[in-house]
Amino acid sequence: MSHHYSKLAIATVIALGVSTGVAAQTKPIQKDEQEIEKLVITSHPLNPTILESTTPVSIIAGENLESRIAPTLGETLKNVPGVHSTYFGPVSSSPIIRGLDGPRVKILQNSLDASDASRVGPDHAVSTEAANATQIEVLRGPATLLYGSGAIGGVVNIVDNRLPVQRRDEIEGKVSYLHDSVSSEDLFNVNVDGGNDTIMWHFDAFDRETEDYSIPGSADIDGTEDSGKLDNSFIDANGFTAGLGWASDNANVAFSFGQLDSDYGVPGHSHEHEEDEHDEDHDEEEHEEEEVFASLEQDRYQFLVDFHDLDGFFSEVKFRSAYTDYSHSEIEDGAIGTTFSNESIESRLWGKHRSINGWEGVIGLNYTNSDFSALGEEAFTPASESDAFALFVLEEKQVDDLLFQMGFRYEKSDISVDNSFFESIEDDHADEDHDEDEHDEEIFFDDQSYSALSLSAGVVWSIQDNATLSFNYARSERAPSSAEIYSNGLHIATGTYELGAGFDIESSDEAGEYHIVQNLQEPEKEVSNNLDLTYHFSGESVEATFSIFYNQIDDYLFQENTGFTYEDGHIHSEGEEEELDEEHDHEDEELAIYLFRQQDADIYGFEAEIDWHFTEQIRLETFADITKAELTTGENLPRIPPARIGFGLHFDSDYWHAEVGATYNAKQTDIADYETETAGYTLVNAAFNYYTDVADNELVLFVRGNNLLDKEARVHASFIKDVAPLPGRSVVLGARLHF
């Protein structure tokens, strides 16, 4: 965070916004480096500060957020302690928190689920735009009490002003533009807020266009190596949001509508058609035609009603609701190949009650409904409808220097699946050389129903006014997602054949023949027992946070490489595959079969972040984290990010800010079966900001250099690490005008 952004100033404005439900936009203000961090966690109904939270929380706001903005959420947050990126090329990446991703990490927009398809596959982009956010909150560790049984890994909450509730006497906003040389990216965005004592309004919009990214290494796509560019890695995205709010002395009402459209390439996602024959002069043209890109569209409506200063048992009552209509089509050779859609609604109602024997807290209800479908050649999971209803209670009590916190959540969820999907699967898997036998059994799934109970208890010990030691225990139950149970098909983007836990691979009496059969044993709930110990200190010249965690998970659901491969409707074992390779070449690509299996697991690690203020002009920030993840049998879990350490040296003056930093990612040698080791790498970055006034408004001119040494770097957690290295050296130029 630069010299021109005060932690206290940002926190104060955010706190004012949070008191009515939304964080307010801030202007650059001269900061006092000695002030204690007071940023408020808006995604928590009790709005605690970082010092008051029993679980580790990182809040990125102001210039700290603006300097991190990347085309994807995962890349925006990848240097937050404990947070890595799935990195499906520069077009799509989601956060990994403490080694957990997918449905175990909730992505929220103003505390309600983003409701896209990013939890289904790493090639699906998160449908939120960080460029227009006022702050992003990262809750590490289980957050199941508030956000559902899925959030046993953590929560990322993107906060913006789309639901305007803060009274204003003038128009405020921000306009910014940047150009990134590595992809010829042009990003333009605008945020404007206005209103009076009764009516408030908000508007934001963005437009991003990029070409294919430059890379320092090579991309191995379809057996060919292309140097210099990551083919099919472009982005063309735009969106807007408009919101309207009304306020009285003890009530707020707000409504917003947002629209997002994005076309983006899918690196490595292309097809060769066996029946098509072209001469050498047309090979390149045909390759370009067969590349696949995704077309994402989303309409999102959000609604807010707040009552405060009430008489009676509840002093505050708040209601939030969001309706999302999402679709994601994969376009191949100009035609729609597969369309993923998700129509969902989520509502949350809670009330803050008055003190009972010193205990203060909230009682709330949460309802979600999701109608998901995937239609087309590459649909690997059936249509399904999910319903969940939950009751949650959060309580806290201050006793001298100890702040006790506890809560529980009971959730009932139901999943119904369209079994007609499996009829086509059975037809595709039919062996043309054999009649139906005892292995060709009908696949049919009954509706699934789960009850999940989550509990937590913690304490924050205020050792001093500026130091706390917190301990938290959380027992969380997570119901499997539809994709984890019912997946059955080719997932070309990841180069795999995915099978859910509802299936298994069975061998027949005839040597060399294998079949996909229904697993008659229903998947169990995951049960997570997580311990967190966090020390936070904010002194005159040093601010530091240290966290250690241990997460023991019963019946952990994970994708295991089975060693089998799928090709042209046939399943081959590892030995059989070698024999076939010796006999003849295959025109069709053999895909590794990944099966969701359950086994007990242990995940543990350490996170640290230290900010030293040597003088008013010079400071050094450092961070480090490491996560270990093993099955109780001793095997490593797949795609776990390596240990890393980073630093940033900052120089501040009245009119400029400069920094240089580096992040080292260690070599990952703790690998699962069929994984390969990933080399370590160091990325060096630098930045310079210049501040000036234009008609009494602050203008920030900035230049940033990323991967200055042009190092080849590959992300171990990525399904396509061999296809998609990180971008090469880039220079980012831009300007921001605050008014």
C-alpha positions in Angstrom: 0.0 0.0 0.0 1.5 3.3 -1.0 2.3 6.4 1.0 -0.9 8.0 -0.4 -3.3 5.5 1.1 -4.0 5.6 4.7 -5.0 2.3 6.3 -6.9 4.2 8.9 -8.5 6.5 6.3 -9.6 3.5 4.2 -10.8 1.6 7.2 -12.8 4.6 8.5 -14.6 5.1 5.2 -15.2 1.3 4.8 -16.5 1.1 8.3 -19.0 3.9 7.5 -20.2 2.0 4.5 -20.2 -1.4 6.3 -22.5 0.0 9.0 -25.2 0.1 6.3 -24.1 -3.0 4.5 -21.7 -1.8 1.7 -18.1 -0.6 1.7 -17.6 2.9 0.4 -15.2 4.0 -2.3 -12.1 5.8 -1.1 -9.9 8.6 -2.3 -6.1 8.5 -1.8 -5.4 10.2 1.5 -2.0 10.8 3.2 -1.5 8.0 5.6 -0.1 7.8 9.1 2.1 4.6 9.2 1.7 4.3 12.9 -2.1 3.6 13.0 -3.5 0.1 13.9 -5.2 -1.8 11.1 -9.0 -1.3 11.5 -10.4 -2.8 8.2 -13.8 -4.3 8.8 -14.9 -7.7 7.5 -18.1 -6.8 5.6 -19.0 -10.5 4.9 -19.5 -11.2 8.6 -22.8 -10.0 10.1 -21.1 -8.8 13.2 -18.6 -6.8 11.2 -15.4 -7.6 13.2 -12.0 -6.1 12.4 -9.1 -8.2 11.6 -7.9 -8.0 15.2 -11.3 -9.3 16.4 -11.4 -12.4 14.1 -10.6 -15.8 15.4 -9.8 -17.0 11.9 -7.1 -15.5 9.6 -8.5 -12.8 7.3 -6.8 -10.7 4.6 -8.5 -7.6 3.3 -7.2 -6.0 0.1 -8.4 -2.4 -0.5 -7.4 0.9 -2.0 -4.2 1.1 -3.9 -3.1 -2.3 -2.6 -6.0 -3.7 -4.6 -5.6 -1.5 -7.6 -2.0 -2.6 -8.0 -2.9 -6.3 -8.0 -5.7 -6.2 -10.6 -5.4 -9.0 -13.1 -7.8 -10.4 -15.7 -8.7 -13.3 -13.4 -9.6 -13.5 -9.7 -7.0 -16.2 -9.0 -4.1 -14.1 -10.4 -5.4 -11.0 -8.6 -5.1 -12.8 -5.2 -2.3 -15.2 -5.8 0.2 -13.4 -3.6 -2.1 -13.2 -0.5 -0.6 -15.5 2.2 -2.1 -19.0 1.9 -3.8 -18.2 -1.5 -2.6 -19.6 -4.8 -4.1 -19.8 -8.3 -5.5 -22.7 -10.3 -4.1 -20.9 -13.4 -5.9 -22.3 -16.5 -3.8 -19.9 -18.6 -4.2 -16.2 -18.2 -7.9 -16.4 -19.2 -9.3 -18.4 -16.2 -8.0 -19.0 -12.7 -9.7 -19.4 -9.3 -8.2 -19.0 -5.8 -6.7 -22.0 -4.0 -6.9 -21.5 -0.3 -4.6 -23.7 1.8 -4.5 -26.3 -0.9 -8.3 -26.4 -1.3 -10.2 -25.1 -4.3 -13.3 -25.9 -6.4 -16.5 -26.3 -4.4 -14.5 -26.0 -1.1 -13.8 -22.3 -1.8 -16.8 -20.0 -2.0 -16.7 -17.0 -4.3 -19.0 -14.3 -3.2 -20.2 -11.0 -4.5 -21.3 -8.7 -1.7 -21.6 -11.8 0.6 -23.8 -13.8 -1.8 -22.6 -16.7 -4.1 -21.3 -15.6 -7.5 -23.4 -18.6 -8.9 -21.2 -19.3 -12.0 -19.7 -22.5 -13.3 -16.2 -21.8 -12.0 -16.6 -24.4 -9.2 -17.2 -27.1 -11.8 -14.0 -26.9 -13.9 -10.8 -24.8 -13.8 -11.3 -23.7 -17.5 -14.5 -21.8 -16.4 -13.8 -18.2 -15.5 -15.1 -16.6 -12.3 -17.9 -14.2 -13.3 -16.9 -11.3 -11.1 -14.7 -8.3 -12.1 -12.2 -7.2 -9.5 -11.4 -4.0 -11.3 -14.6 -2.4 -10.0 -14.3 -3.7 -6.4 -13.8 -1.5 -3.4 -12.2 -4.3 -1.4 -11.7 -8.1 -1.5 -11.9 -10.2 1.7 -10.1 -13.5 1.9 -11.2 -15.7 4.8 -8.8 -18.6 5.3 -10.1 -21.8 6.9 -13.7 -23.1 7.3 -16.4 -20.5 6.9 -19.3 -22.9 6.7 -21.4 -21.2 9.4 -22.3 -18.3 7.2 -21.9 -19.5 3.6 -22.9 -23.1 3.4 -21.4 -26.5 3.8 -19.1 -26.1 0.8 -16.9 -23.4 2.4 -14.6 -25.7 4.3 -11.5 -24.2 2.6 -12.4 -20.6 2.8 -14.2 -17.7 1.3 -13.4 -14.9 -1.2 -15.8 -11.9 -1.0 -15.7 -9.3 -3.7 -17.2 -6.1 -2.3 -18.4 -3.2 -4.5 -20.9 -0.3 -4.4 -23.6 -1.8 -6.6 -26.1 -1.7 -3.7 -25.8 2.0 -2.7 -26.8 2.8 0.8 -24.3 5.5 1.9 -25.8 9.0 1.9 -23.8 11.5 -0.2 -23.7 15.2 -0.8 -21.6 15.1 -4.0 -20.7 12.8 -6.9 -17.6 10.7 -6.3 -15.9 8.2 -8.6 -12.9 6.8 -10.4 -11.9 6.4 -14.0 -8.9 4.3 -15.0 -7.1 2.9 -18.0 -4.1 0.6 -18.4 -2.2 -1.1 -21.2 -0.2 -4.4 -20.7 2.5 -5.1 -23.2 2.5 -8.9 -22.6 -0.9 -9.3 -24.2 -1.6 -5.9 -25.7 -4.3 -5.7 -23.0 -6.4 -2.5 -22.9 -8.5 -2.2 -19.7 -10.9 0.7 -19.1 -13.2 1.0 -16.1 -15.3 3.6 -14.4 -17.0 3.8 -11.0 -19.4 6.6 -10.2 -21.5 7.1 -7.0 -23.9 9.9 -6.2 -27.1 10.9 -4.4 -28.5 12.9 -1.5 -29.9 12.2 2.0 -32.7 10.0 0.6 -31.8 8.6 -2.8 -28.4 7.1 -3.8 -27.2 5.7 -7.1 -24.2 3.8 -8.5 -22.9 3.0 -11.9 -19.8 1.1 -13.0 -18.5 -0.4 -16.3 -15.4 -2.0 -17.7 -14.1 -3.1 -21.0 -11.0 -5.5 -21.4 -9.5 -6.7 -24.6 -6.3 -8.7 -24.9 -4.5 -10.7 -27.6 -2.6 -14.0 -27.0 -0.1 -13.7 -24.2 3.7 -13.7 -24.8 5.5 -16.5 -22.9 9.2 -17.0 -22.3 9.1 -20.8 -22.8 7.1 -23.0 -25.1 3.6 -24.4 -25.1 3.2 -28.1 -26.0 -0.2 -28.2 -27.7 -1.3 -31.3 -29.7 2.3 -32.5 -29.8 3.7 -29.3 -31.4 5.8 -26.7 -29.6 5.0 -23.0 -30.3 7.4 -20.5 -28.9 6.7 -16.9 -28.1 2.9 -16.9 -27.6 0.4 -18.9 -25.7 -2.0 -19.8 -28.4 -5.7 -19.2 -27.8 -5.3 -17.1 -24.7 -7.2 -13.9 -25.7 -9.9 -12.1 -23.7 -12.7 -9.8 -24.9 -14.9 -8.9 -21.9 -17.1 -6.1 -20.9 -19.8 -5.4 -18.3 -21.7 -2.8 -16.4 -23.7 -2.5 -13.1 -26.4 0.0 -12.1 -27.7 0.4 -8.6 -30.3 2.5 -6.9 -30.8 2.9 -3.1 -33.2 4.6 -0.7 -32.5 5.6 2.9 -34.5 6.7 5.9 -33.6 7.2 9.6 -33.9 3.5 10.4 -34.1 1.6 7.0 -32.3 1.1 3.8 -33.5 -0.4 0.5 -31.3 -1.0 -2.6 -31.5 -2.8 -5.9 -29.0 -3.4 -8.6 -28.7 -5.1 -12.0 -25.4 -6.2 -13.5 -24.5 -7.7 -16.9 -21.3 -9.4 -17.9 -20.2 -10.6 -21.4 -16.9 -12.3 -22.0 -15.3 -14.2 -24.9 -12.0 -15.9 -24.0 -9.8 -18.5 -25.5 -9.2 -21.9 -23.8 -5.5 -22.8 -24.1 -4.9 -26.3 -25.4 -8.6 -26.8 -26.1 -8.7 -27.8 -29.7 -9.7 -30.8 -31.8 -8.5 -32.7 -34.8 -11.2 -34.4 -36.9 -10.2 -37.8 -38.2 -12.3 -37.5 -41.3 -10.9 -34.1 -42.4 -8.0 -34.1 -44.7 -6.1 -30.9 -45.7 -2.9 -30.2 -47.6 0.0 -28.6 -45.9 -1.0 -25.1 -47.2 -4.2 -25.2 -45.1 -2.9 -26.9 -41.9 -2.4 -23.6 -40.1 -5.7 -22.2 -41.3 -7.6 -25.3 -40.1 -5.8 -25.2 -36.8 -7.0 -21.7 -36.2 -10.6 -22.6 -37.1 -10.7 -25.6 -34.7 -9.6 -23.6 -31.6 -12.3 -23.4 -29.0 -13.2 -20.3 -27.1 -15.7 -19.7 -24.4 -18.6 -17.2 -24.5 -19.8 -16.2 -21.1 -23.0 -14.3 -20.4 -24.4 -13.4 -17.0 -27.3 -11.2 -15.7 -27.3 -10.7 -12.0 -30.0 -8.9 -9.8 -29.3 -8.1 -6.2 -31.6 -6.8 -3.5 -31.0 -5.4 0.0 -33.3 -4.4 2.9 -31.9 -3.2 6.2 -33.7 -2.2 9.4 -31.7 -0.8 12.3 -32.3 0.9 15.6 -35.3 -1.3 16.3 -37.1 -1.9 19.5 -37.6 -5.4 20.9 -35.4 -8.5 20.8 -33.7 -7.7 17.5 -31.9 -4.3 17.2 -31.1 -4.9 13.5 -32.7 -7.0 10.7 -31.1 -7.5 7.3 -32.1 -9.2 4.1 -30.0 -10.0 1.1 -31.0 -11.8 -2.1 -29.5 -12.4 -5.5 -30.9 -13.9 -8.7 -28.3 -15.0 -11.3 -28.8 -16.2 -14.9 -25.5 -17.6 -16.1 -24.5 -19.3 -19.3 -21.2 -20.4 -20.7 -20.9 -21.8 -24.2 -17.9 -23.3 -25.8 -17.6 -22.3 -29.5 -15.8 -24.6 -31.9 -15.3 -23.8 -35.5 -18.1 -21.2 -35.3 -20.7 -23.5 -33.8 -21.8 -24.0 -30.2 -20.3 -27.3 -28.9 -21.3 -27.3 -25.3 -23.3 -24.9 -23.2 -23.2 -24.8 -19.4 -25.9 -22.8 -17.7 -26.8 -22.1 -14.1 -29.9 -20.3 -12.9 -29.8 -19.7 -9.2 -31.3 -17.7 -6.4 -29.9 -17.1 -2.9 -31.5 -15.3 0.0 -30.2 -14.6 3.5 -32.1 -13.1 6.4 -30.6 -12.5 9.8 -31.3 -10.4 12.9 -28.9 -9.0 15.4 -30.2 -9.5 18.9 -29.7 -7.5 22.0 -27.3 -8.7 24.7 -28.3 -11.8 26.7 -26.1 -12.3 29.7 -23.3 -10.6 27.8 -23.7 -12.6 24.6 -24.4 -10.7 21.4 -24.9 -12.2 18.1 -27.1 -13.0 15.1 -29.7 -15.6 14.2 -30.3 -16.2 10.5 -31.8 -18.2 7.7 -30.2 -19.0 4.3 -31.8 -20.5 1.2 -30.2 -21.4 -2.1 -31.5 -23.0 -5.3 -29.4 -23.9 -8.3 -30.6 -25.3 -11.6 -27.5 -26.4 -13.5 -27.3 -28.0 -17.0 -24.5 -28.9 -19.4 -25.6 -29.7 -23.0 -23.4 -30.7 -25.9 -20.6 -32.9 -27.1 -18.3 -32.1 -24.1 -20.9 -32.2 -21.4 -19.3 -34.3 -18.7 -21.8 -33.8 -16.0 -25.6 -34.1 -16.1 -28.2 -31.5 -15.5 -29.1 -31.2 -11.8 -31.1 -29.1 -9.4 -29.9 -28.4 -5.9 -31.8 -26.9 -3.0 -30.3 -26.0 0.4 -32.0 -24.5 3.5 -30.0 -23.5 6.6 -30.3 -22.1 10.1 -27.2 -20.4 11.6 -26.4 -18.7 14.9 -23.3 -16.7 15.7 -22.5 -15.4 19.2 -19.7 -13.5 21.0 -19.0 -12.3 24.5 -16.3 -10.1 25.8 -14.8 -11.1 29.2 -12.0 -8.8 30.2 -9.2 -9.3 27.6 -10.9 -12.4 26.1 -13.5 -12.3 23.3 -15.3 -15.6 23.0 -17.0 -16.6 19.7 -19.1 -19.6 18.9 -21.7 -20.6 16.4 -23.5 -23.4 14.6 -25.2 -24.0 11.2 -27.6 -26.7 10.3 -28.1 -27.2 6.6 -30.4 -29.6 4.7 -29.6 -30.0 1.0 -31.2 -32.0 -1.8 -29.8 -32.9 -5.3 -31.9 -34.3 -8.1 -30.2 -35.4 -11.3 -31.4 -35.8 -14.9 -30.8 -39.5 -15.5 -31.4 -39.2 -19.3 -27.8 -38.0 -19.5 -26.5 -41.4 -18.7 -28.5 -43.1 -21.4 -26.3 -41.4 -24.0 -23.2 -42.2 -22.0 -24.2 -45.9 -22.1 -24.7 -45.7 -25.9 -21.3 -44.1 -26.4 -19.6 -46.8 -24.3 -21.3 -49.7 -26.0 -18.7 -52.1 -27.5 -19.4 -52.5 -31.2 -17.7 -55.9 -31.3 -19.8 -57.4 -28.5 -23.5 -57.9 -27.7 -24.9 -56.5 -24.4 -23.8 -58.6 -21.5 -24.0 -58.5 -17.7 -21.8 -55.4 -17.7 -24.2 -53.2 -19.7 -26.4 -52.3 -16.7 -28.7 -49.3 -16.6 -27.3 -46.3 -14.7 -29.9 -44.6 -12.6 -29.4 -42.3 -9.5 -32.0 -41.6 -7.0 -32.3 -38.1 -5.5 -29.6 -37.4 -3.0 -30.3 -35.7 0.4 -27.7 -34.6 3.0 -27.9 -32.9 6.4 -24.8 -31.0 7.4 -24.0 -29.7 10.9 -21.2 -27.3 11.4 -19.9 -25.9 14.7 -17.1 -23.5 15.7 -15.7 -22.2 18.9 -12.9 -19.7 19.3 -11.3 -17.1 21.5 -9.4 -13.8 20.8 -7.0 -12.8 23.6 -6.1 -9.1 23.5 -2.5 -9.4 24.8 -2.1 -5.6 24.3 -4.1 -2.9 22.6 -2.3 -3.7 19.3 -1.7 -7.4 19.6 -4.0 -10.4 19.7 -3.6 -14.2 19.9 -6.6 -16.1 18.5 -7.5 -19.8 18.6 -10.4 -21.3 16.6 -11.8 -24.8 16.3 -14.3 -25.6 13.6 -16.0 -28.9 12.8 -17.6 -28.6 9.4 -19.6 -31.1 7.3 -19.7 -30.7 3.5 -22.2 -32.4 1.2 -20.7 -33.5 -2.2 -21.5 -31.4 -5.2 -23.4 -32.6 -8.2 -20.2 -32.7 -10.3 -18.3 -34.7 -7.7 -21.0 -37.4 -7.8 -22.3 -37.6 -11.3 -19.4 -36.5 -13.7 -19.0 -39.0 -16.5 -17.4 -37.8 -19.7 -14.5 -36.2 -21.6 -13.2 -32.9 -20.2 -11.1 -31.9 -23.1 -10.0 -28.6 -21.6 -8.1 -30.4 -18.8 -7.2 -33.3 -21.0 -8.9 -35.9 -18.8 -11.9 -38.2 -18.6 -13.8 -37.3 -15.4 -15.7 -39.8 -13.3 -17.7 -38.8 -10.2 -17.8 -40.8 -7.0 -21.1 -42.3 -8.2 -19.0 -44.5 -10.6 -16.2 -47.0 -10.6 -14.1 -48.9 -13.1 -14.6 -52.7 -13.2 -12.7 -55.4 -15.0 -14.4 -58.2 -16.8 -13.5 -61.9 -17.0 -12.1 -61.3 -20.5 -8.6 -60.0 -20.2 -8.0 -56.4 -21.1 -11.7 -55.3 -20.9 -12.8 -52.6 -18.5 -16.2 -51.0 -17.9 -17.5 -47.9 -16.2 -20.1 -49.1 -13.7 -22.3 -47.3 -11.2 -21.0 -47.3 -7.6 -23.8 -48.5 -5.5 -22.3 -47.0 -2.4 -23.5 -43.4 -1.9 -20.7 -40.8 -1.3 -20.3 -39.7 2.3 -20.2 -36.2 3.7 -16.8 -34.7 4.2 -16.2 -34.0 7.9 -13.5 -31.4 8.5 -11.9 -30.8 11.9 -9.8 -27.6 11.6 -7.6 -25.9 14.2 -6.3 -22.3 13.7 -3.8 -20.4 15.8 -3.1 -16.8 14.8 -0.9 -14.1 16.3 -1.5 -10.5 15.0 0.6 -7.5 16.0 0.3 -3.9 14.8 2.9 -1.6 16.3 4.5 1.7 15.5 7.0 0.3 13.0 6.0 -3.4 12.5 2.8 -5.1 11.6 2.9 -8.9 11.5 0.6 -11.9 11.3 1.6 -15.5 11.9 -0.8 -18.4 11.5 -0.5 -22.2 11.8 -3.4 -24.5 10.9 -4.2 -28.2 10.9 -7.2 -29.6 9.0 -8.1 -33.3 9.5 -10.8 -34.3 6.9 -12.7 -37.6 7.0 -13.9 -38.9 3.7 -12.1 -36.3 1.7 -13.3 -36.2 -1.9 -10.5 -35.8 -4.5 -9.7 -36.5 -8.1 -7.3 -39.4 -8.4 -5.5 -40.3 -11.5 -6.5 -44.0 -11.9 -3.8 -45.0 -14.3 -6.4 -45.9 -16.8 -6.9 -44.1 -20.1 -9.9 -43.5 -22.3 -9.8 -43.7 -26.1 -12.5 -44.0 -28.6 -15.0 -45.5 -26.2 -12.5 -48.0 -24.7 -10.7 -48.1 -21.4 -7.1 -49.2 -21.3 -4.9 -50.1 -18.3 -1.4 -48.7 -18.1 0.3 -52.0 -19.3 -2.2 -52.4 -22.1 -1.6 -48.8 -23.2 2.1 -49.5 -23.6 1.5 -52.6 -25.7 -0.9 -50.7 -27.9 1.6 -47.9 -28.4 4.2 -50.4 -29.6 1.8 -52.0 -32.1 0.5 -48.9 -33.8 0.0 -45.1 -33.6 -3.3 -43.7 -32.4 -4.9 -40.8 -34.2 -7.2 -40.2 -31.2 -5.8 -38.8 -28.1 -5.7 -41.0 -25.0 -7.1 -39.2 -22.0 -6.2 -40.0 -18.4 -9.2 -41.1 -16.3 -9.7 -39.2 -13.1 -12.0 -40.6 -10.5 -13.5 -38.9 -7.5 -12.6 -41.0 -4.5 -12.9 -40.6 -0.7 -10.2 -41.1 1.8 -9.2 -39.5 5.1 -6.7 -36.7 4.7 -4.5 -34.3 6.7 -3.8 -30.7 5.5 -1.6 -28.5 7.6 0.7 -25.5 7.1 2.0 -22.1 8.1 1.5 -18.5 6.9 3.3 -15.3 7.8 3.2 -11.7 6.8 5.4 -8.9 8.1 5.5 -5.3 7.3 8.5 -3.3 8.5 8.4 0.5 8.5 12.1 1.5 8.7 11.3 5.2 8.1 8.4 7.3 7.0 9.7 6.8 3.4 11.0 3.2 3.4 9.2 0.0 4.3 9.7 -3.7 3.6 6.9 -6.2 3.4 7.5 -9.9 3.4 5.3 -13.0 3.3 5.7 -16.8 3.3 3.4 -19.8 3.3 3.6 -23.6 3.0 0.9 -26.2 2.8 1.3 -30.0 3.2 -1.6 -32.3 2.2 -1.5 -36.0 2.6 -3.8 -39.0 2.7 -3.7 -40.9 6.0 -2.1 -43.8 4.0 0.9 -41.5 3.4 0.3 -40.5 -0.3 0.4 -36.9 -1.3 -2.7 -35.2 -2.5 -2.5 -34.0 -6.1 -1.9 -30.4 -7.3 -0.8 -28.9 -4.0 1.0 -25.6 -4.4 4.6 -25.5 -3.3 6.2 -23.4 -0.5 7.0 -19.8 -1.4 8.4 -16.6 0.1 8.2 -13.1 -1.2 9.2 -9.5 -0.4 8.5 -6.0 -1.6 10.7 -2.9 -0.8 8.7 0.4 -0.9 9.9 4.0 -1.3 7.5 6.9 -0.7 7.6 10.6 -1.2 5.0 13.3 -1.3 4.4 12.9 -5.0 5.6 9.4 -5.9 5.8 5.8 -4.8 8.3 3.2 -6.0 8.7 -0.5 -5.2 10.6 -3.5 -6.2 9.9 -7.1 -5.2 10.4 -10.8 -5.9 8.5 -14.0 -5.1 10.2 -17.4 -5.0 8.1 -20.5 -5.6 10.0 -23.6 -4.5 10.3 -26.8 -6.5 7.3 -29.1 -5.9 8.5 -32.6 -5.2 5.7 -33.8 -3.0 3.6 -35.2 -5.8 0.8 -37.7 -6.2 0.9 -40.8 -8.4 1.1 -39.9 -12.1 2.1 -36.3 -11.3 5.3 -34.8 -12.4 7.6 -32.5 -10.4 7.5 -28.8 -11.1 10.6 -26.7 -11.1 10.9 -23.7 -8.8 11.1 -20.2 -10.1 11.6 -16.6 -9.0 9.5 -13.7 -10.4 10.9 -10.1 -10.1 8.5 -7.1 -10.3 8.7 -3.4 -9.9 6.4 -0.4 -10.0 6.3 3.4 -9.9 3.4 5.7 -9.2 3.3 9.5 -9.6 0.6 11.6 -8.0 -0.6 15.0 -9.2 -3.7 17.2 -9.2 -6.0 17.9 -12.1 -8.7 20.5 -11.3 -8.6 19.6 -7.6 -8.9 15.9 -8.4 -6.0 13.4 -7.9 -4.5 11.8 -10.9 -2.3 8.7 -10.5 0.1 7.8 -13.3 1.7 4.4 -13.0 4.0 2.0 -14.6 4.6 -1.6 -13.5 7.0 -4.3 -14.7 6.1 -8.0 -14.2 8.4 -11.0 -14.5 11.3 -8.6 -15.4 13.8 -11.4 -15.8 11.5 -13.1 -18.3 11.6 -16.4 -16.4 9.8 -19.5 -17.6 7.4 -20.4 -14.7 4.8 -23.2 -14.5 2.1 -23.5 -11.9 2.1 -26.9 -10.2 -1.6 -26.7 -9.3 -2.6 -26.1 -13.0 -4.1 -29.0 -15.0 -2.3 -27.6 -18.1 1.0 -26.6 -16.6 2.9 -28.1 -19.5 0.7 -26.2 -22.0 0.4 -22.8 -20.3 3.5 -21.2 -18.6 3.0 -17.9 -16.8 3.2 -14.8 -19.0 6.7 -13.4 -19.9 8.1 -10.0 -19.2 5.5 -7.2 -19.3 5.3 -3.5 -18.9 2.0 -2.0 -17.7 1.2 1.7 -18.3 -1.8 3.4 -16.9 -3.6 6.2 -15.2 -6.3 6.6 -12.5 -8.4 9.7 -11.9 -10.2 10.0 -8.6 -12.9 12.7 -8.4 
